[in-house]
Amino acid sequence: MTGDRLPEYRVKARNTSPTSENKIHDDATARRYGFRGGLVPGVTVYAYLTVPLVAALGSAWLERGTASVRFHKPVFEGEELAVTGATTARDARGATLALTGATAGAPEAATLAATLPAGSPTPVNLAQYSTAPLPDERPEATRAHLGSLDVLGSPVNTYDEAAAGEWLAKVGDPLPLYRGRDGWIHPAFYLDQANRALRQNVRLGPWIHAGSVIRHLGGARVGETLTTRGRVRSLFDKKGREFVELDLVIVTGERPRPVAHILHTAVYQLGGPDMAPQTPQVGAPAKPDAPPHPQVAAPAKPDAPAHPQVGAPAKPDAPAHPQVGAPAKPDAPPASPPAVTH
């Protein structure tokens, strides 16, 4: 049955990083880039979007669900964000859902396309994701340097009860399944680790989280230590701004067990305050020579890392990351990168 509405969730947005090294969250710096104040972090907006989704799907989505989140318009401190959503498809392969985060000034500030596959997640090939130490001194984030990296340094963080309490207070999530010794690790914490994989490897000026594609591979619980392995998947420019896409796998345990696979896209060079406001239009076409950024239901190029559909077998030598609902066209053009205004 389709069209089932999710419970609406309303929350007063908080800028959870006003003193961050990333000055796009600082009011004065953000105003120089054309915004009216510091941006609420994309990770925090994603946390808000997951509340009605997890309320409806429960721990099953935390174990094997997928998400593709895009940030279309900025969300600011104190704004009310209304999260609405519905089931758009349901069959023997699983369920597909669509959610939107809206403010008074932006009816589509952020969108999330999610699936709950009926079967177990397709595994990733961990041999393709090495670990490396973080750099003692971070080089400047340039295209030349990012393009030279074979392996990213691996952030390591323990999500114990204290960390869980701090995180849940930060994002204001009311759901009980994240609490206690056996609670689940919050899904937005995985995107926080993805941000760390970028900012702990290179020195950045003001930068913006553009969007992410996430696939849960079993989930993790309070008390576990997460290691984020990864590499730079693609670099491209759009309207004078420089984008980077990271291909990351989060693992836990002495015998590493994959927890989540993430394709994480950021604008690492905004182009300078003279280009304000930093708000590329939603759906603007990618440059013909730009590396593709996979979207939900968008086809992948045959020579890109494999992204099999939900329930489809992975290529044995490719990092698996499913598309949702559409077969890959072998001769299709690259998909457009996500719009970036948040």
C-alpha positions in Angstrom: 0.0 0.0 0.0 1.4 3.4 -0.9 0.5 6.9 0.2 0.8 6.1 3.9 1.7 9.3 5.6 4.4 9.4 8.2 3.8 11.3 11.5 4.7 14.9 11.1 7.6 16.1 13.1 8.2 19.8 14.0 11.4 21.0 15.6 13.0 24.4 16.4 16.3 24.2 14.4 19.5 24.7 16.3 22.8 25.7 14.9 24.8 23.0 16.7 28.2 24.2 15.5 28.4 28.0 16.0 32.0 27.8 17.2 33.1 25.2 14.7 36.3 25.4 12.7 34.0 25.5 9.7 33.1 29.2 9.8 30.0 28.8 7.5 28.2 28.2 10.8 29.4 31.5 12.2 27.0 34.4 11.7 29.5 37.0 10.6 31.3 34.7 8.1 28.0 33.3 6.7 26.7 36.8 6.1 29.8 37.6 3.9 28.7 34.7 1.8 25.2 36.0 1.3 23.4 34.1 4.1 21.5 35.9 6.8 23.3 33.9 9.5 25.2 30.8 10.3 23.9 27.7 8.7 22.4 24.8 10.8 24.7 21.9 9.9 23.5 19.4 7.3 24.2 16.6 9.8 21.7 18.2 12.2 19.1 18.7 9.5 19.5 15.0 8.5 19.0 14.0 12.2 15.7 15.9 12.2 14.6 14.2 8.9 15.2 10.8 10.4 12.9 11.2 13.4 9.6 10.3 11.7 11.3 7.8 9.4 12.7 5.8 12.3 9.5 6.3 14.3 7.7 4.5 11.5 10.3 1.9 10.5 12.1 1.3 13.7 15.4 -0.6 14.1 14.9 -2.4 10.8 15.8 0.8 8.9 18.9 1.3 11.2 20.1 -2.2 10.3 19.5 -2.3 6.5 17.8 0.8 5.3 19.1 3.3 2.8 18.9 7.1 2.5 19.7 9.8 0.0 19.7 13.3 1.5 20.0 16.6 -0.2 20.2 20.1 1.3 18.5 22.5 -1.1 18.1 25.7 1.0 19.7 26.8 4.2 18.1 26.3 7.6 18.9 28.9 10.3 18.9 29.0 14.1 15.5 29.3 15.6 13.5 28.4 12.4 10.8 25.8 12.8 11.5 22.8 10.5 8.4 20.7 9.6 9.3 17.2 8.5 6.6 15.4 6.5 6.8 12.2 4.5 5.0 9.2 3.0 5.5 5.7 1.7 5.7 6.0 -2.1 6.0 2.3 -3.0 5.8 -1.1 -1.4 6.3 -4.5 -2.9 8.0 -7.8 -2.2 11.4 -6.1 -2.5 10.7 -3.6 0.2 9.4 -0.1 0.8 10.3 3.3 -0.6 9.6 6.6 1.3 10.1 10.3 0.6 10.5 13.0 3.2 10.7 16.8 3.1 12.0 19.3 5.6 10.3 22.7 5.2 10.7 26.1 6.9 8.5 29.2 6.5 10.9 30.5 3.9 11.8 27.3 2.2 9.1 24.7 1.4 11.8 22.2 0.3 14.8 23.0 2.5 15.9 19.4 2.5 14.7 16.1 1.0 15.4 12.5 1.9 14.6 9.5 -0.2 14.7 6.3 1.8 14.2 2.6 1.3 13.7 -0.4 3.6 14.8 -3.5 1.5 13.2 -6.8 2.3 16.5 -8.7 2.2 19.8 -8.4 3.9 22.1 -5.6 2.7 24.6 -6.4 0.0 28.1 -6.5 1.6 31.0 -4.2 0.7 34.4 -5.5 -0.2 36.5 -4.2 2.8 39.7 -5.1 1.0 39.1 -2.0 -1.1 38.9 0.3 1.9 42.3 0.6 3.7 43.1 2.3 7.0 45.7 5.0 7.3 46.8 7.4 10.1 45.5 10.9 10.1 48.0 13.5 9.0 50.0 15.2 11.8 49.6 18.5 9.9 46.7 18.8 7.6 47.5 20.1 4.1 45.4 22.7 2.5 42.3 21.3 0.7 43.2 21.8 -3.0 42.1 19.8 -6.0 45.7 18.8 -6.6 46.2 17.4 -3.1 42.8 15.7 -2.8 43.3 14.1 -6.2 46.7 12.7 -5.0 45.2 10.8 -2.1 45.0 7.1 -2.5 43.7 6.6 1.0 42.2 9.0 3.6 43.4 9.0 7.2 40.9 7.0 9.3 39.1 8.8 12.2 38.4 6.6 15.2 35.6 7.5 17.7 33.9 5.5 20.5 30.2 6.0 20.9 29.8 5.2 24.6 26.8 6.2 26.8 28.3 9.6 27.5 28.8 10.3 23.8 25.3 9.0 23.0 23.8 11.3 25.6 25.7 14.3 24.3 24.8 13.5 20.7 21.0 13.0 21.4 20.9 16.2 23.4 22.6 18.0 20.5 20.2 16.9 17.8 17.2 16.7 20.2 16.0 13.3 19.0 13.2 12.0 21.3 13.1 8.3 20.2 13.8 5.8 23.0 15.6 3.2 20.8 18.8 5.3 20.9 19.0 5.3 24.7 20.5 3.0 27.2 23.4 0.5 27.1 21.8 -1.4 24.2 20.7 1.7 22.3 21.4 2.1 18.6 23.9 4.6 17.3 22.1 7.5 15.8 22.2 7.5 12.0 23.3 11.1 11.8 26.4 10.3 13.8 27.6 8.3 10.8 27.4 11.5 8.7 29.3 13.3 11.5 32.0 10.7 11.0 32.0 11.4 7.3 32.5 15.1 8.0 35.4 14.1 10.2 36.9 12.1 7.4 37.1 15.3 5.4 38.1 17.9 7.9 40.6 15.8 9.8 42.5 15.0 6.5 42.7 18.5 5.0 42.6 22.1 6.2 39.4 23.8 5.0 38.0 27.3 4.9 34.2 27.8 5.1 32.6 24.7 3.4 29.2 23.2 2.9 27.9 19.7 3.2 25.9 19.2 0.0 24.3 15.8 0.4 25.0 12.1 1.2 23.9 8.7 0.1 23.8 6.2 3.0 23.4 2.5 3.1 23.2 0.8 6.5 25.0 -2.5 6.8 23.9 -3.9 10.1 24.0 -0.8 12.3 25.9 -0.4 15.6 25.1 -0.1 19.3 26.1 2.2 22.1 29.6 1.2 23.4 31.1 0.4 20.0 34.1 2.1 18.5 33.7 3.3 14.9 36.6 3.6 12.4 35.9 5.5 9.1 37.8 4.2 6.1 37.7 5.9 2.8 39.1 7.6 -0.3 38.3 10.5 -2.6 35.8 9.2 -5.2 35.5 12.3 -7.4 36.4 16.0 -7.7 34.5 18.4 -9.9 33.6 22.1 -10.2 30.3 23.8 -10.7 29.7 27.5 -11.1 33.1 28.3 -9.8 32.8 26.1 -6.7 34.9 23.0 -6.0 33.2 19.8 -4.9 34.6 16.6 -3.4 32.9 13.3 -3.1 34.2 10.8 -0.6 33.5 7.0 -0.7 33.5 5.8 2.9 32.9 2.7 4.9 32.4 2.8 8.7 33.4 -0.3 10.5 33.5 -1.5 14.1 35.2 -4.2 16.1 38.7 -5.9 16.2 37.5 -8.1 13.3 36.1 -5.2 11.3 32.4 -5.4 10.7 30.9 -2.9 8.2 28.3 -0.6 9.7 27.5 1.8 7.0 28.6 2.8 3.4 28.4 6.5 2.6 29.0 8.6 -0.5 29.5 12.1 1.0 29.6 15.3 -1.1 30.8 18.7 0.1 31.7 22.0 -1.5 35.2 22.5 -0.1 35.9 25.8 -1.9 33.0 28.2 -2.0 34.6 30.6 -4.6 34.8 33.6 -2.3 32.3 36.0 -0.8 32.0 37.9 -4.1 30.0 34.9 -5.4 27.4 35.2 -2.7 24.8 33.8 -2.2 26.2 30.3 -2.5 23.0 28.8 -3.8 23.3 26.8 -7.0 20.0 26.0 -8.4 18.3 22.6 -7.7 18.7 20.3 -10.7 21.4 22.3 -12.6 23.1 20.1 -15.1 26.6 18.7 -14.3 29.4 19.7 -16.6 29.9 17.0 -19.3 33.4 16.2 -18.0 32.4 16.2 -14.3 32.6 12.8 -12.5 29.1 11.4 -11.8 27.4 11.7 -8.4 24.9 8.8 -8.0 21.4 9.7 -7.1 18.5 7.6 -5.9 17.0 6.0 -9.0 19.7 7.5 -11.3 21.8 5.2 -13.5 25.5 4.8 -12.9 28.2 4.8 -15.6 29.5 1.3 -16.2 33.1 2.2 -15.2 32.0 3.9 -12.0 32.2 2.0 -8.6 29.2 -0.4 -8.7 25.9 0.6 -7.1 23.6 -2.4 -7.5 19.9 -2.1 -7.0 18.4 -3.2 -3.7 18.5 -7.0 -3.7 20.8 -7.2 -6.7 24.1 -9.1 -6.3 27.2 -6.9 -6.1 30.1 -7.2 -8.4 32.7 -9.1 -6.5 35.4 -6.5 -6.9 33.3 -3.3 -6.6 32.2 -1.4 -3.5 28.4 -2.1 -3.4 26.0 0.7 -2.9 22.5 0.2 -4.1 20.4 2.5 -6.3 16.7 2.5 -5.4 14.1 1.5 -7.9 15.8 1.9 -11.3 18.1 -0.3 -13.3 21.4 1.0 -14.5 21.6 2.1 -18.1 25.1 1.2 -19.4 25.2 4.2 -21.8 23.5 6.8 -19.6 25.1 10.2 -19.1 26.5 11.2 -15.6 23.9 12.1 -13.0 23.7 15.7 -11.8 25.5 16.5 -8.6 23.2 17.5 -5.7 22.2 21.1 -5.4 24.1 23.0 -2.7 22.6 25.8 -0.7 23.0 24.4 2.8 
